[in-house]
Amino acid sequence: MKAALPFVVMIAMGAAWGATQPLSKIAVSEGYKPFGILFWQTVLVALILGALTRLQGRRMRWDPAALWLYFVIAMIGSVLPGAASYSAAVHLPSGVLSMLLSSVPMLAFPVALAMGNDTFRWRRLLGLTLGLLGVALLVLPQDGLPDGVSAYWVGIALISAACYALEGNYVAKWGTQGMRPVQVLTGASVLGLALTLPLAAISGQFIDPRGPWGAPDLAIIASSLLHAAAYTGYVWLVGYAGSVFAVQVSYMVTLFGVTWAIVFLGEGYSAWFWSALVVMIAGMALVQPRPNGLVPAAPLGNTGAG
C-alpha cells in the first residue's frame, strides 16, 4: 500500500489539475474576462495557501529579495499565462488547451539551454521537434481545429505554456530564497491580487462577488480549490518521491484534461487532434527526465527543467 501511495496521489493530482481546463472554459462562458477571474482566483489561492503556511508554523518573508521573487512568480506563473489562457479559452476547445499545456516541458528545454540550466541532448531536441510537429498537426490541416477557430488563438495559448516553462527555469537557476514552495506561491498570490485588482478595475473586468452566482462563479471557486489542493499534493509528492518522479504528473494532467472535456463539456475532436496528442505526449516523454522508481527526495525549490 505504501508503494502505491505516490501513484495514487499522482493520479488524484492529474485529475484535479486536468479539471481546471474545462472549468476555465465554463468561467469564460458568460462573458467574464481574464483579469476579473485572475483577481478572485489569486484571492482564494492566497487565503488557502496562507492558512496552510500558518498551520505549518512558517512565517512569510517580505524583504526585497522575497518580494522580487514573488513578483516574478506572480507575473510569469499567474498573471501573464492566466491572461493568455483565459483569452484563448473563449475560442479554443478545452481539450485543445489541455493538449497545448503539455508543451511546457518541451518549451522548457530551449529556455534551459539559454539560461545555462541544461546541456544539449539529442533526445530532448527530438522531443522539442515532436512538440512542434504536434502543434503543426493541430493548426495546419483544414480539419485540425473546429470550424471558425483561428490558429491565432493556439499561439496565444502557447504564450501560457512558454511562461510556465520560463517560471520553472527561473526557479531552477535562482532558487526560492530559502523558502518552501507553498510560501513562495502564497507570496506570489498576494502580489498577484495586488497586480490584478487595478487591472480588473481599469479594464472594466472586475467581477462583483455579491451575486447572483452562476456556473462561471462556481467554476472560478472550484478551479481555485483544485489548484491549491493539487499544488499542495505536488509539494508533498516531491518531498516523498523526488522531483523526477513527481514531474510525470504532466501526463496525467493532459490526459485527464482531455477526458474531462469529453465527459463534462461533450467535446469531440478530429483525427488530426488525436494524432497531435499522441505526438505531443511522445515529445513530452523525450524531454522529461526518466523516472527510476521512487528516487530520493530532491530540494523542493528545484523542480524546474534542467
N, C-alpha and C positions, 0 to 999 in steps of 0.2 A: 504493500500500500504506500509506504514511504517513497519507493522508487517511482511510483506512478504520479505522486503529488505534483511535481513540476509540470508534467504533461497536462494534467487536469487544469492547473492554473493557466497554462499557456492557451488551452482551448477556450477557457472562460474569458480570458483577456481578448483573444481574437474575436470571439462572439460579441463582446461589449464594444470594442473599438470599431469592429466592422459595422455595427448597428448605427454608429454616428453618421455614416454617409447617407443612408435612407432618411434619418432624422433631419439632416441638413436640407435634404430635398423638401421635406414637409415644412421645415422652418421658413423657407422662402416661397412656399406655395401660394401665400395670400398677400404677398407684397412687402414683407419685411425685408429690410436692406442690411448689408453686411455689418456696418458699424453699430447699428442698434442691437443686432444679435450678438456681436462680439462683446459689447459692453456687459450685457447681462450674463453672458457665459463666463466672462472673467470674474464678475462679482461672485457667482456661485462657486467657481473653482477656488477662488481666493478664500472664501468662507470655509469650504470643506477642507482644503489642504492646510489652511491656517489652523483650524481646530485640531487636525491630525498632528501638526508640528507641536502644538502646545501639549497634546496628550503624550507625545514622545519626550517632553521635557526640554525641548530645544528652543532657543531664543533666536529671533530674527535679527539679522545684521542690516544696518542702514548707513554704513560708512561708504565713502566714494567708490571704492573698488567693488563693493557688493552692489551698489546702485547701478554702476555701469554694466555689470553682468546681468542684472535684472532687466535693464533697458534693452540690451542686445537680444536676450532670450525673448522678451516681450515682442520686439519688432519682428525678428526672423522666425520665431516659433509660434506666434499667435496673430499679431495684427496684420502683417503683410500676407502670410499664407491664408489666414482666415478671410480677408477681404477678397483674395483671388478665388478661393474655393467656393465661397458663398455666391460670388458673382457668376461663376461658371455653373453652379448648381441650378440656377434658374433655367439654363439652356440645355445642360447635358443630363442624360440618364444617370441615376445614382450608381449603377453598376459600372459605367464608364469612369466615373470619378474614383471609385474604389480601385479599378484596374490601373488608372494613371498614378495613384499613390504608390503602387508597387514599384514605380520608377525611382523612388527615393534612394535606395541603396545603390542603384546604377549611376544616378547623378552624383552621388556622394564620392564615387571613385575619382573622377577628374578633379573635383574640388579638393579631395585629399592629396592628390598629386601636386596641385598648385600650391597648397599650404604646407607641403612637406610632411604630411601625416602618414604617407604610404609610399611604397616603392612600386615601380611599374611591374605589372604582372599580366602576362598574355591572357590568362584565364579570365581576369576581370575586364580586360579590354573586350574580349568576346562577349562577356555578359552585358557590357555597355552597348555593344553593337546590336545584340539581340533586343535590348530595351528600345533602341531607336527603331529597329525593324518592327517591333510590336506597335509603336505609335504610328509608323507608316502604314501598317496593315489596317489600322483603325481609321485614318484620315484620308488616305489616298483613294481606295476603291469607292465607287459611287454608292455602294450599299453598306459601307463601313459604319457610318453614323446614320441615325434616323433622318427621315426627310425633313428638310428645312433647318437642320442643325449645322452651323458653320464650324469648320475646323479651327476657326479663330478661338473658340471657347476651349478647345483642347489645349491650345497654347497658354491660355490664362490659367487653366487648371494645373499645368505643368510648372507655373511660377510657384504655386504652393509646394509642390514636391521639391523644387530647387531650394526653396527657403529651408525646408526641413533638412535637406542634405547639407546645407551650409551650417545650420544650427548644430548638427551632430559633430561636424568637423571643428567648429569653433570650440565646443566643449572638449573635444579630444585634444586640441592643441593647447588651450589656455586653462582648462580645468574649471572648477567651480568655486575657487577661492576658499577651499577647505570646507565648503558647506555640503550638506546632503542634498540630493536631487529634489526632495519634497520641499525643502527650504527655498531652493532656487526657484522652483515653479510657483511657490506661494508669493515670493517677492516679485517675480515677473508678472503674476496675475494682478497684484496690487498696482504695479506700474502700468500694466496693460489697461486696467479700468480707468486710470488717470489719463491715459492717452486716448482711449476710445470714447470717453464721455464727451469731451468737447467736439470730437469729430462727428459723433452722432448728433449732437445738438446743432452744430453749424450746418450740417448737411441735411437737416430735417429728417434724420433716420431714427431718432430716439423712439423707443418703444415704451408706451405708457403701461406701467405694471399693474394699474388698478383694474384692468379688465374692461369688458368681459374677456375671459381667456378662451382661446380656441385651440385647435390642433397645433398650429405653429408655436404657440406659447408653451404648450406641454412638451413639444419636441425639443425646444431650447433647454428646458429643465432636464428632460431625460438625457439629452446629449451631454450636458454638463456633468450630471451624476455618473454616467457611464465612463466619461473621460477621466474623471477624478478616481473612480474605482479601478479602472484599467491601469492608469498610471501608477497608482499605489501598488497594484499587483505586479507591475513590471519591475518596480524598485525592489520589491521582495524577491522576485524571481532572479534578478541579477545577483543579489546577495546570497541566495540559496544555491543557485546552479551555475552562476557565472554569466558574463555578458555574451559570450559566444553562443551559449545555448539560448539565452533569452531573446536574442535578436531574430531568431527564427519565427517569432510571433508574427512577423510581417506577412508570412504565407497565410496564416490563419485570418489576419485582418482582411486581406484581399479576397480570399475565398468566402468568408462569411459576409463581407460587404456585398458581393455579387449575389449570394444566396438570399440574404435578407431583402435585397431589392426585388428579386423574383417573387419571393413569398409574400411580402407585405405591400409592395407597390405594383405588382403584376407586370414588371418589365420583361420584355422579350428582346433577344439580341440576334444579330445576323451571324452567319457562319464566319464572316470576317472578324467579328468581335471575339468569338471563341478561339479563332486562330491566333489573334493578337494576344489574348490572355495566356494561352499556352506558351507563346514565345516570351512574353514578359516574365512569367514565372520561371522559365528556364534561365533567362538572363539574371533574375534575382538569385537563383541558386548558384550561379557562377561568380557573382560579385561578393556575396556574403561569405564570412568565414565558415568553414566546415565545422559542425558540432562534433565533439568527440565524447559523447555521453555527457555525464554531469561533471563539467570541468570545474576546477577550483574557483572560488568566488573572486571576481575582479573588483577593482576600485569602482564604487558606484558612479563616480563622475566621469568615468572613462568608457562611455558606451557609444561613442560616435564611430564613424568609419575610420579604418586605419589598419 
